[in-house]
Amino acid sequence: MKSALEIALENTKDIVAQDDPNALSKEAKKTIRDINKEYNARVAEIEVRMSSKVREMQGQYSQQELQEVLPSLLDQFRVEKDRINAERKEKVDAEIEKDASGKEKV
């Protein structure tokens, strides 16, 4: 008896690979890489600030006070990271849309 994988391979052996019409151009890929670099750096900056702030607070607050204050501080940083990631997604999506609309005109 053949496995599902063997059957699937037999069924797809005659399929010829074609260019993906949705594939991004080299320019779009580079732009998206640059966008991701920029936003990865911004997120890393936030994480460094957060770590620094937590270390600073550890020297100023008791353990109990930290447990009370830390969740709201972490929420603030999470909201900021989410905002930055949403902004990144908008820029990447805009670049993908721009690339796709450029191909339609050709």
C-alpha positions, 0 to 999 in steps of 0.5 A: 500500500502506498503512503499519502506522500507517495501518491501525492508525489506521483500525482505531481510529477508531471507538473512543470514549475512556472514563474509565480505571477505574484513574485516580487521584483528584486527592487521590491525585495530590496526595499522590503529588506531595508524596511525590515532592517529599519524596523528591526533596529527600532524594535531593538532600540525599544527592547534596550530601553526597556531592559535599561529601565527595568534595571534602573527600577530594580535599584530604586524599588522594592521587589513588591513595588516592582511587581506592582509597577512592572506589568504596566511598564511592560504593557507600554513597551508592548504597545509601542512595539505593536505600533511600530510593527503595524507601521512596518506592515503598512509600509511592506504592504504598500511596497507589495501593492506598488510592485504588483501595480507596476507589473500590471502596467507592463 
